[in-house]
């Protein structure tokens, strides 16, 4: 039997994958059926520990690096070859769901388990990664550790990211015991290719009744932090025309952000997702407001235009109300085009399994976006119910979960055995 024919007969165990997802969802479970596993908290450590145990039970060797990233390796026939890597993240939003991130991690583990069940030895090793702090909800910006791995950020920057209480990633990685010895860059950890399976986090696949999204591109993003400073004053005696109301300025920025998003359709997304008001008292005119802005677009020229529109708008608002302002773009990455051979490996896997599918542009950021800068990369999307994500009611069906895992298995085998296939073709 040829390598191609044998791989076509391999299957993951969909029920086992589903059961693993549900078991992991107990860690940090919330009342509404979601999870809260903020990066590098005790519950994040509990999830990591369970993942490591499962991987060791599957015969994998475990490595961790200085950013707390975890790599579980299943040996191949030729361990001098760089591994074919898959993975995602275990950390969540404060009101997160049971599938965002963790699905990609446990689908990778299920690939390993399926290979073990079949006694299938890939030519190159395969690995499953857990990337630290993908969400960025506790330590902004997002995708910090995969960014260090891809040399977008340096190690000092990554370890120094702080939460609202001033605790740094470096301190918290050590506290939970995941400060590994390895250098956290691709220079010390070569990768042959990277695949990431993920829920779509949008409504398109379900609406079109497609089972798999073949991800070809990802939107670029710009994140901003804005602090407006006015004058705190009594809400009663202070006339309206003499106020320097920082919250009024913030409200106008929220409206401007929305208008910028609507003016750059299709594809533009513009969001104010976080706001902190000081002193936050009902009878005091707010003297200071901190807010965040998130811009996304798959065309870098339009993303740059949105940046200019925001800067002009906030300056006009500042001057009109008489506020002081601190404006900083804290994160930017350009739109991503995923590597053709990895996209094709996903398409081939879909064809082998016979699933309905469509090409897609990812509206969300993923660790795959940074990995694509340093190794061939592809992504696989499955639907999520009503397109809802970053929400405790985020959901998927066992059938969708299994389908994504089946395609991931085929894509990883294709890349891991590429050397054999090339020799046989020659």
C-alpha positions as CSV (number, residue, x, y, z in Angstrom):
1,X,0.0,0.0,0.0
2,X,1.4,3.4,-0.9
3,X,1.9,6.2,1.6
4,X,-0.9,8.2,0.1
5,X,-3.3,5.2,0.2
6,X,-2.5,4.3,3.8
7,X,-2.9,7.9,5.0
8,X,-6.4,8.1,3.4
9,X,-7.5,5.2,5.5
10,X,-6.5,6.9,8.8
11,X,-9.2,8.4,11.0
12,X,-9.2,10.3,14.3
13,X,-11.6,9.2,17.1
14,X,-14.2,12.0,17.1
15,X,-15.8,10.9,20.3
16,X,-12.4,10.9,22.1
17,X,-11.7,14.4,20.8
18,X,-15.1,15.6,22.0
19,X,-14.6,14.0,25.4
20,X,-11.2,15.6,25.8
21,X,-12.7,19.0,25.0
22,X,-15.4,18.6,27.5
23,X,-13.0,17.4,30.2
24,X,-10.7,20.4,29.6
25,X,-13.8,22.7,29.7
26,X,-14.3,21.7,33.4
27,X,-11.2,23.7,34.2
28,X,-12.2,27.3,34.7
29,X,-15.9,26.5,33.9
30,X,-18.4,29.3,34.3
31,X,-22.1,29.2,35.2
32,X,-23.2,29.9,31.6
33,X,-21.3,27.0,30.1
34,X,-18.1,28.8,29.1
35,X,-14.6,29.0,30.6
36,X,-12.4,31.6,32.3
37,X,-8.8,30.6,32.0
38,X,-6.9,33.8,31.8
39,X,-3.2,33.4,30.8
40,X,-0.8,32.2,33.5
41,X,-3.4,32.0,36.2
42,X,-3.8,29.0,38.4
43,X,-6.6,27.6,36.2
44,X,-4.4,28.1,33.2
45,X,-1.7,26.0,34.9
46,X,-4.3,23.3,35.7
47,X,-5.2,23.1,32.0
48,X,-1.6,23.0,31.0
49,X,-0.9,20.3,33.5
50,X,-3.7,18.2,32.1
51,X,-2.5,18.7,28.5
52,X,1.0,17.6,29.5
53,X,-0.3,14.5,31.2
54,X,-2.3,13.5,28.2
55,X,0.6,14.1,25.9
56,X,3.0,12.0,28.1
57,X,0.4,9.3,28.2
58,X,0.4,9.4,24.3
59,X,4.2,8.8,24.3
60,X,5.2,12.4,23.6
61,X,8.3,14.1,24.9
62,X,7.6,17.6,26.4
63,X,9.7,20.8,26.0
64,X,9.0,24.2,27.3
65,X,10.7,27.5,26.5
66,X,11.3,30.8,28.3
67,X,7.9,32.2,27.2
68,X,6.1,29.2,28.7
69,X,5.2,27.8,25.3
70,X,4.8,24.0,25.5
71,X,5.8,21.5,22.7
72,X,4.7,17.9,22.7
73,X,6.7,15.8,20.2
74,X,5.8,12.5,18.6
75,X,9.0,11.0,17.1
76,X,9.2,10.4,13.3
77,X,11.2,8.0,11.2
78,X,13.8,10.7,10.6
79,X,14.1,12.9,13.7
80,X,16.7,15.1,12.0
81,X,13.9,16.6,10.0
82,X,12.1,19.7,11.5
83,X,8.7,18.7,13.0
84,X,5.4,19.4,11.4
85,X,3.8,21.5,14.1
86,X,0.2,22.2,15.1
87,X,-1.5,23.8,18.0
88,X,-3.1,26.9,19.4
89,X,-3.8,28.2,23.0
90,X,-5.4,27.2,26.2
91,X,-5.9,30.7,27.7
92,X,-9.3,32.2,27.3
93,X,-11.2,35.5,27.5
94,X,-12.7,36.4,30.9
95,X,-16.1,35.1,29.5
96,X,-14.7,32.7,27.0
97,X,-16.0,29.6,25.3
98,X,-15.1,25.9,25.3
99,X,-13.6,25.8,21.8
100,X,-11.6,29.0,21.1
101,X,-8.0,28.0,21.1
102,X,-8.3,24.8,23.0
103,X,-9.9,23.0,20.0
104,X,-6.7,23.5,18.0
105,X,-4.6,22.1,20.8
106,X,-6.7,19.1,21.4
107,X,-7.2,18.4,17.7
108,X,-3.4,18.2,17.5
109,X,-3.3,15.8,20.4
110,X,-6.0,13.7,18.7
111,X,-3.8,13.5,15.6
112,X,-1.0,12.1,17.7
113,X,-3.4,9.6,19.4
114,X,-4.8,8.5,16.0
115,X,-1.3,8.0,14.6
116,X,-0.6,5.8,17.7
117,X,-3.8,3.8,17.2
118,X,-2.8,3.1,13.6
119,X,0.8,2.4,14.4
120,X,1.6,4.9,11.7
121,X,5.2,6.3,11.6
122,X,5.5,9.7,9.9
123,X,8.8,10.5,8.2
124,X,9.2,13.8,10.1
125,X,8.2,14.2,13.7
126,X,4.9,15.9,14.6
127,X,4.4,18.3,17.4
128,X,1.6,19.9,19.3
129,X,2.1,23.4,20.7
130,X,0.4,25.5,23.4
131,X,1.2,29.2,22.8
132,X,1.2,31.4,25.9
133,X,-1.2,34.3,26.1
134,X,-2.7,34.2,22.7
135,X,-5.8,36.2,23.8
136,X,-4.0,39.2,25.2
137,X,-6.9,39.8,27.5
138,X,-4.7,39.7,30.6
139,X,-1.3,40.7,29.1
140,X,-1.8,42.9,26.0
141,X,-1.1,42.7,23.1
142,X,-2.4,39.3,21.8
143,X,-0.2,36.5,20.5
144,X,2.8,37.7,22.5
145,X,4.6,34.3,22.8
146,X,4.1,33.1,19.3
147,X,5.3,36.6,18.3
148,X,8.5,36.1,20.3
149,X,8.9,32.6,18.7
150,X,8.6,34.3,15.2
151,X,11.0,37.1,16.3
152,X,8.4,39.8,15.9
153,X,9.1,40.7,19.5
154,X,12.2,40.1,21.5
155,X,12.3,38.1,24.7
156,X,12.6,41.1,27.0
157,X,9.5,42.6,25.5
158,X,7.5,39.4,25.9
159,X,8.5,38.7,29.5
160,X,7.8,42.4,30.5
161,X,4.2,42.5,29.4
162,X,2.1,43.4,32.5
163,X,-1.5,42.9,33.6
164,X,-3.6,45.6,35.2
165,X,-2.1,44.7,38.6
166,X,1.4,45.2,37.3
167,X,2.3,41.5,37.3
168,X,4.5,40.6,34.3
169,X,4.4,37.6,32.1
170,X,7.9,36.6,33.1
171,X,6.9,36.6,36.8
172,X,3.7,34.6,36.2
173,X,5.4,32.1,33.9
174,X,7.9,31.3,36.7
175,X,5.2,31.3,39.4
176,X,3.2,28.5,37.7
177,X,6.3,26.5,36.9
178,X,6.4,26.8,33.1
179,X,9.6,28.8,32.6
180,X,11.4,26.3,30.5
181,X,15.1,26.4,29.5
182,X,14.7,26.6,25.7
183,X,15.2,29.7,23.6
184,X,11.7,30.8,22.5
185,X,12.5,31.4,18.9
186,X,12.4,29.4,15.7
187,X,16.3,29.6,15.5
188,X,16.5,27.1,18.3
189,X,13.4,25.2,17.3
190,X,13.1,24.7,13.5
191,X,9.6,24.0,12.2
192,X,8.9,22.3,8.8
193,X,5.3,23.6,8.6
194,X,2.6,24.7,10.9
195,X,-1.2,24.1,10.9
196,X,-3.8,25.5,13.2
197,X,-7.4,24.2,13.5
198,X,-9.9,26.7,14.9
199,X,-13.6,27.6,15.1
200,X,-14.4,30.2,12.6
201,X,-15.6,32.8,15.2
202,X,-18.0,34.1,12.7
203,X,-21.3,33.0,11.0
204,X,-20.3,32.3,7.4
205,X,-19.7,28.6,7.4
206,X,-22.9,27.8,9.3
207,X,-24.9,30.2,7.2
208,X,-23.7,28.6,4.0
209,X,-23.9,25.0,5.4
210,X,-20.2,24.4,4.8
211,X,-18.2,22.1,7.1
212,X,-14.7,23.3,6.5
213,X,-13.2,26.7,5.9
214,X,-9.9,26.6,3.9
215,X,-8.2,29.7,5.2
216,X,-6.2,31.5,2.6
217,X,-5.6,34.9,4.3
218,X,-5.9,36.8,7.6
219,X,-6.9,40.4,8.2
220,X,-4.3,42.9,9.4
221,X,-4.8,44.5,12.8
222,X,-4.0,47.7,14.6
223,X,-4.6,48.1,18.3
224,X,-4.6,51.5,20.1
225,X,-4.7,52.7,23.7
226,X,-6.0,56.2,24.3
227,X,-6.1,58.1,27.6
228,X,-8.2,61.3,27.7
229,X,-7.6,63.7,30.6
230,X,-10.0,66.5,31.5
231,X,-11.0,68.0,34.9
232,X,-12.9,66.2,37.6
233,X,-15.7,68.5,38.9
234,X,-19.0,68.4,40.8
235,X,-21.9,67.3,38.6
236,X,-24.2,69.9,40.0
237,X,-22.5,73.3,40.3
238,X,-20.4,73.0,37.1
239,X,-22.1,74.6,34.0
240,X,-22.2,72.4,30.9
241,X,-20.3,74.9,28.8
242,X,-17.3,75.0,31.3
243,X,-16.8,71.3,31.6
244,X,-13.8,69.3,30.4
245,X,-15.5,65.9,30.4
246,X,-13.2,63.1,29.5
247,X,-16.1,60.6,29.2
248,X,-17.8,62.9,26.7
249,X,-14.6,62.8,24.6
250,X,-14.5,59.0,24.9
251,X,-18.1,58.7,23.8
252,X,-17.4,60.8,20.7
253,X,-14.4,58.6,19.9
254,X,-16.6,55.5,20.2
255,X,-18.9,57.0,17.6
256,X,-16.0,58.0,15.4
257,X,-14.6,54.5,15.5
258,X,-17.9,53.1,14.4
259,X,-18.2,55.6,11.6
260,X,-14.7,54.7,10.4
261,X,-15.6,51.0,10.3
262,X,-18.8,51.6,8.4
263,X,-17.0,53.9,5.9
264,X,-14.5,51.2,4.9
265,X,-16.8,48.4,4.0
266,X,-16.6,45.6,3.0
267,X,-14.4,43.8,5.5
268,X,-13.5,46.7,7.8
269,X,-14.0,46.0,11.6
270,X,-13.7,48.8,14.2
271,X,-14.3,48.2,17.9
272,X,-13.9,50.0,21.2
273,X,-13.8,47.0,23.5
274,X,-12.4,48.3,26.8
275,X,-13.0,51.5,28.8
276,X,-11.9,52.6,32.3
277,X,-13.5,55.8,33.8
278,X,-12.0,57.8,36.7
279,X,-13.1,58.5,39.3
280,X,-16.2,56.5,38.2
281,X,-18.5,58.2,40.6
282,X,-22.1,59.1,39.7
283,X,-22.0,62.8,40.8
284,X,-18.4,63.6,39.5
285,X,-17.7,64.7,36.0
286,X,-15.1,62.1,34.7
287,X,-11.6,63.5,34.8
288,X,-9.9,60.7,32.9
289,X,-10.9,57.8,30.6
290,X,-8.7,55.0,29.2
291,X,-10.1,53.2,26.2
292,X,-8.9,50.8,23.5
293,X,-9.5,50.7,19.7
294,X,-9.2,47.6,17.5
295,X,-9.1,48.1,13.7
296,X,-9.0,45.1,11.2
297,X,-8.9,44.9,7.4
298,X,-7.4,42.4,4.9
299,X,-6.1,45.3,2.7
300,X,-3.1,47.1,4.3
301,X,-3.7,50.3,2.4
302,X,-7.3,50.6,3.8
303,X,-6.0,49.7,7.3
304,X,-3.5,52.6,7.0
305,X,-6.3,54.9,5.8
306,X,-8.4,53.9,8.8
307,X,-5.4,54.8,11.0
308,X,-5.2,58.3,9.6
309,X,-9.0,58.8,9.9
310,X,-8.8,57.8,13.6
311,X,-5.9,60.1,14.4
312,X,-7.6,63.1,12.8
313,X,-10.9,62.3,14.6
314,X,-9.4,62.0,18.1
315,X,-7.4,65.2,17.7
316,X,-10.5,67.1,16.7
317,X,-12.4,65.7,19.7
318,X,-9.6,66.5,22.0
319,X,-9.4,70.1,20.9
320,X,-13.1,70.7,20.8
321,X,-13.6,69.7,24.5
322,X,-10.2,71.0,25.7
323,X,-8.8,67.7,26.9
324,X,-5.3,66.3,27.1
325,X,-4.6,63.1,25.3
326,X,-2.1,60.2,25.2
327,X,-2.5,58.2,22.0
328,X,-0.5,55.1,21.3
329,X,-0.7,52.4,18.7
330,X,0.4,49.4,20.7
331,X,0.2,46.6,18.1
332,X,0.2,46.3,14.4
333,X,0.6,43.4,11.9
334,X,0.0,43.5,8.2
335,X,-2.5,41.2,6.5
336,X,-1.3,37.6,6.0
337,X,-1.4,35.3,3.0
338,X,-0.9,31.7,4.0
339,X,1.6,29.6,2.2
340,X,0.3,27.9,-1.0
341,X,1.5,24.3,-0.3
342,X,-0.1,24.3,3.2
343,X,-3.4,25.7,1.9
344,X,-3.3,23.0,-0.7
345,X,-2.6,20.3,1.9
346,X,-5.8,21.5,3.7
347,X,-7.7,21.4,0.4
348,X,-6.4,17.9,-0.3
349,X,-7.5,16.8,3.2
350,X,-11.0,18.2,2.6
351,X,-11.2,16.3,-0.7
352,X,-10.0,13.1,0.8
353,X,-12.7,13.3,3.5
354,X,-15.4,14.6,1.2
355,X,-16.5,17.6,3.2
356,X,-18.3,20.7,1.9
357,X,-16.0,23.7,2.1
358,X,-15.1,27.3,1.0
359,X,-12.1,29.5,1.0
360,X,-12.0,32.1,3.8
361,X,-10.2,35.1,5.1
362,X,-9.7,35.0,8.9
363,X,-11.2,38.0,10.6
364,X,-9.5,37.2,13.9
365,X,-5.8,37.1,14.8
366,X,-4.3,33.7,15.5
367,X,-0.8,32.4,16.4
368,X,-0.7,31.1,12.9
369,X,-0.4,34.7,11.7
370,X,3.0,35.1,13.4
371,X,4.1,31.5,12.5
372,X,3.5,32.3,8.9
373,X,6.3,34.8,9.0
374,X,8.9,32.0,9.7
375,X,7.5,28.8,8.4
376,X,4.9,27.5,5.8
377,X,1.6,27.8,7.5
378,X,-2.1,26.9,6.9
379,X,-5.3,27.1,8.9
380,X,-8.5,25.0,9.1
381,X,-11.8,26.5,10.2
382,X,-14.9,24.7,11.4
383,X,-18.3,26.4,12.1
384,X,-19.5,27.6,15.4
385,X,-23.1,28.0,16.4
386,X,-24.6,31.3,15.3
387,X,-21.1,32.5,14.7
388,X,-20.7,33.4,18.3
389,X,-17.2,33.4,20.0
390,X,-15.5,35.2,22.9
391,X,-18.7,34.4,24.7
392,X,-19.6,31.8,27.3
393,X,-22.4,30.4,25.0
394,X,-19.8,29.7,22.2
395,X,-20.7,26.2,20.8
396,X,-19.9,23.7,18.1
397,X,-21.2,20.3,17.2
398,X,-19.3,17.0,17.6
399,X,-19.6,16.5,13.8
400,X,-17.9,19.8,13.1
401,X,-15.2,19.1,15.7
402,X,-14.5,15.7,14.2
403,X,-14.4,17.0,10.6
404,X,-11.7,19.6,11.4
405,X,-9.6,17.0,13.2
406,X,-9.9,14.6,10.2
407,X,-8.7,17.3,7.8
408,X,-5.9,18.3,10.2
409,X,-4.7,14.7,10.3
410,X,-4.5,14.4,6.5
411,X,-2.8,17.8,6.1
412,X,-0.1,17.0,8.8
413,X,0.6,13.5,7.3
414,X,0.9,15.0,3.9
415,X,3.6,17.5,5.1
416,X,5.3,15.0,7.5
417,X,5.7,12.5,4.7
418,X,6.5,15.0,2.0
419,X,10.1,13.8,1.8
420,X,9.0,10.2,1.0
421,X,6.5,11.4,-1.5
422,X,9.1,13.5,-3.3
423,X,11.5,10.6,-3.5
424,X,8.9,8.3,-4.8
425,X,7.9,10.8,-7.5
426,X,11.5,11.2,-8.5
